[in-house]
């Protein structure tokens, strides 16, 4: 997911994009900040039984720039991941 966050946060959605290789090198700068599972007892259902992942770059974390977090919704029900700013 680090690579996914790095690419989409720079507007790259295609692996054939000329920026892909350069951006991929910095994917390791992304850190998982929070992971939230669906919980039936708590009434939290993310796309049926999905997971929420909040990602942030190391620099933004150090700067407490939490407004720069990216949310990834991952679900087998949707058979995909979504990135949300």
Order of alpha helices (4+ residues) and beta strands (2+ residues): alpha-alpha-beta-beta-alpha-beta-beta
